[in-house]
Amino acid sequence: MKFRFLLFYILISFVLIGLIVYIQKDNYIINEDDIKEDIIISDNNHNEMNADVGMDDVDSDDVVSDDVGSDDVESVFIYKPLTNDIIDKIMDSSYKTNDEIKIEDLSYVQVSYWGFDDKEYIGELIVNKMVAKDIVEIFSELYDAKFPIKKISLIDEYNADDNLSMSDNNTSAFNYRAIVGNEGKLSKHSYGLAIDINPVQNPYLKNGIILPKSGAEFLDRGKIEKGMIVEGDVCYNAFVNRGWTWGGEWNSVKDYQHFEK
């Protein structure tokens, strides 16, 4: 009788142990599936977020950084029609109501560049839509060659004052204004068909007038300094090979910062 009771007890114990092991294993599988599903959902959300957020969704103020450089910035070379925010920013500043050029004729450009501190930045320009592709390709070449540029901001950051922009060594393009020294004639900048690069290292010179004044120490073009443009260098070739004219080759005036088309 005792033997039968002991045998019954042992059988019951084995059944209970087997049942416990089965339940735990089943729970482990379920939990593992739940965890795997969570990981997939997280990855999908991350991918969808990256896919949904593009350059069109980022404000220019968030993208452009002339204050903080980075060693790990994804390069950007894009052009597109002016957004309402950009139009509001330039209206009655660099753009004035006129009969020469329409707001629809302009393109907004963002380009990556290497600063004088050897860090990467993203700058913004406004140019004529006819040369927007040129500008993006040119700055891509300058970026690949690590040609140094001090900064690239819309001239509207300087209230469309060319002198203030030059003094700050700012690279800029569109600005509806007259030619320096000839108020009766519009500059190519008025049409978005000209750009000034590193004005301090590449000054304007005519009849003893130097613009900006801080560019005086860079008048000796045989002494190559960082950011200078000289005939045959990567910046010169990038523009000239696309049919642009360099002001450094003019006779009556030397405008080393200036390219136009």
C-alpha positions in Angstrom: 0.0 0.0 0.0 2.8 2.4 0.9 4.7 1.4 -2.3 1.6 2.2 -4.4 1.2 5.6 -2.7 4.9 6.4 -3.2 4.7 5.5 -6.9 1.5 7.6 -7.3 3.2 10.6 -5.6 6.3 10.3 -7.9 4.1 10.1 -11.1 2.1 13.2 -10.0 5.4 15.0 -9.3 6.7 14.3 -12.8 3.5 15.5 -14.3 3.5 18.7 -12.4 7.2 19.4 -13.2 6.5 18.7 -16.9 3.6 21.1 -16.9 5.6 23.9 -15.3 8.5 23.5 -17.8 6.0 23.6 -20.7 4.3 26.8 -19.4 7.6 28.6 -18.9 8.9 27.6 -22.3 5.7 28.8 -23.9 5.9 32.1 -22.1 9.5 32.6 -23.1 8.6 32.1 -26.8 5.8 34.6 -26.5 8.0 37.2 -24.8 10.8 36.7 -27.4 8.3 37.3 -30.2 7.0 40.4 -28.5 10.5 41.7 -28.1 11.3 41.0 -31.8 8.2 42.8 -32.9 9.1 45.8 -30.8 12.5 46.0 -32.4 11.0 45.8 -35.9 8.4 48.5 -35.1 11.2 50.7 -33.7 13.3 50.3 -36.9 10.3 51.0 -39.1 9.5 54.1 -37.2 13.1 55.3 -37.5 13.3 54.6 -41.2 9.9 56.3 -41.8 11.1 59.3 -39.8 14.3 59.6 -41.9 12.3 59.2 -45.1 9.8 61.8 -44.2 12.2 64.5 -43.0 14.0 66.0 -46.0 15.7 69.2 -46.9 12.3 70.7 -47.9 11.0 70.2 -44.3 14.0 71.9 -42.6 14.0 75.6 -42.2 17.0 77.4 -43.5 17.8 78.7 -40.0 18.1 75.2 -38.8 20.3 74.1 -41.7 22.7 76.9 -42.2 25.4 77.2 -39.6 28.1 79.8 -39.8 28.8 79.7 -36.1 29.3 76.0 -35.4 31.3 73.7 -37.6 31.3 70.0 -37.6 33.6 67.2 -38.6 30.6 65.0 -39.4 28.2 67.0 -41.6 26.4 65.4 -44.5 27.2 67.3 -47.6 24.3 69.3 -49.2 24.1 70.7 -52.7 20.5 71.6 -53.7 18.6 74.3 -55.5 14.9 75.0 -55.5 12.3 77.8 -56.0 12.1 80.4 -53.2 9.8 79.4 -50.3 7.4 82.0 -48.9 9.7 82.3 -45.8 12.7 83.2 -48.0 10.6 85.6 -50.1 9.4 87.4 -47.0 13.0 87.6 -45.8 14.4 89.2 -49.0 11.4 91.4 -50.0 12.3 95.1 -49.7 15.8 94.0 -48.7 17.9 92.4 -51.3 14.9 92.2 -53.6 13.0 95.4 -54.6 10.0 95.5 -56.8 11.3 96.2 -60.3 10.7 95.6 -64.0 14.0 93.7 -64.6 13.7 90.5 -62.7 10.8 88.6 -61.2 10.9 86.7 -57.9 10.1 83.6 -59.8 13.3 84.0 -61.8 15.4 83.2 -58.6 16.4 80.0 -57.0 17.4 79.2 -53.4 20.6 77.3 -53.1 22.2 75.4 -50.2 25.8 74.2 -50.4 28.3 72.6 -48.2 31.7 74.2 -47.9 35.0 74.0 -45.9 35.6 76.9 -43.5 38.9 78.6 -42.7 38.9 76.4 -39.6 38.9 73.2 -41.8 35.4 72.3 -40.6 32.3 71.7 -42.7 29.5 74.2 -43.0 26.3 74.6 -45.0 25.6 78.0 -46.6 22.8 79.6 -48.5 22.7 81.7 -51.7 20.1 83.1 -54.0 20.9 83.1 -57.7 19.1 83.3 -61.0 17.5 79.9 -61.8 19.4 79.8 -65.1 22.7 79.4 -63.2 21.5 77.5 -60.2 22.8 74.2 -61.5 26.1 75.8 -62.3 26.5 77.1 -58.8 25.6 73.7 -57.2 28.1 71.9 -59.4 30.8 74.6 -58.8 30.5 74.5 -55.0 30.5 70.7 -55.1 33.9 70.9 -56.9 35.2 73.5 -54.3 34.0 71.2 -51.5 35.7 68.2 -52.9 38.9 70.2 -53.3 38.5 71.6 -49.8 38.8 75.2 -51.1 38.3 77.3 -48.0 35.5 79.8 -47.7 35.0 82.0 -44.7 31.2 82.1 -44.7 28.2 81.9 -47.0 25.0 83.7 -45.9 22.3 85.7 -47.7 23.2 89.3 -47.9 19.9 90.0 -46.2 21.7 89.1 -43.0 23.5 92.4 -43.5 20.3 94.4 -44.5 21.4 94.0 -48.1 24.4 96.2 -47.5 27.2 95.0 -49.7 29.9 96.9 -47.7 28.9 95.2 -44.5 28.8 91.8 -46.2 32.2 92.3 -47.7 33.7 93.5 -44.5 32.5 90.3 -42.8 34.2 88.3 -45.5 30.8 86.9 -46.6 30.3 85.1 -49.9 27.0 86.2 -51.5 25.2 86.4 -54.8 21.9 88.0 -55.5 21.4 91.6 -54.5 19.3 94.1 -56.4 21.7 97.1 -56.6 23.7 99.3 -58.9 27.3 98.8 -60.0 29.9 100.3 -57.6 30.6 103.8 -58.7 27.8 103.8 -61.4 24.4 104.3 -59.8 22.8 104.4 -63.2 23.6 100.8 -64.2 22.5 97.6 -62.4 25.0 95.1 -61.3 24.9 91.5 -62.5 24.1 90.8 -58.8 20.7 92.3 -59.5 19.9 89.5 -61.8 21.4 86.8 -59.7 24.1 86.2 -62.3 27.1 87.2 -60.1 28.7 86.0 -57.0 31.5 87.4 -54.7 33.7 84.9 -52.9 35.9 85.6 -49.9 35.8 89.4 -50.4 38.6 90.1 -47.9 41.1 87.8 -49.5 39.9 88.9 -53.0 39.2 92.6 -52.8 37.8 95.1 -55.3 40.3 97.7 -56.6 39.8 100.7 -58.7 41.5 104.1 -58.7 43.0 103.5 -55.3 39.6 102.4 -53.8 39.9 99.1 -52.0 36.7 97.2 -51.0 36.6 96.0 -48.3 39.4 98.1 -46.8 40.7 95.0 -44.9 41.5 93.5 -48.3 44.4 95.9 -48.7 46.9 93.3 -47.3 45.9 90.9 -50.1 46.6 93.1 -53.1 49.9 91.2 -53.7 48.4 88.4 -55.8 51.7 86.6 -56.0 51.7 85.9 -52.3 49.0 83.1 -52.1 47.0 83.1 -48.9 44.2 80.9 -47.7 40.9 81.7 -49.6 42.5 83.7 -52.4 41.4 83.2 -56.0 44.1 83.1 -58.6 44.1 82.3 -62.3 44.3 78.5 -62.9 43.3 77.4 -59.4 40.3 75.2 -58.6 37.9 78.1 -58.0 38.9 80.0 -61.1 38.6 76.8 -63.3 35.3 75.7 -61.8 33.7 79.0 -62.9 35.6 79.8 -66.1 35.1 76.3 -67.5 31.3 76.9 -67.3 31.5 80.2 -69.2 31.7 82.6 -66.2 33.9 85.7 -66.3 36.4 86.6 -63.5 36.7 90.2 -62.4 40.3 89.6 -61.6 41.0 89.6 -65.3 39.3 92.9 -66.0 41.5 95.9 -67.1 39.8 99.1 -65.8 39.0 97.5 -62.5 40.2 94.4 -60.5 37.4 92.6 -58.7 39.1 89.5 -57.5 36.1 88.2 -55.5 33.7 88.5 -58.5 32.4 86.0 -61.0 29.6 86.7 -63.4 27.8 85.1 -66.3 
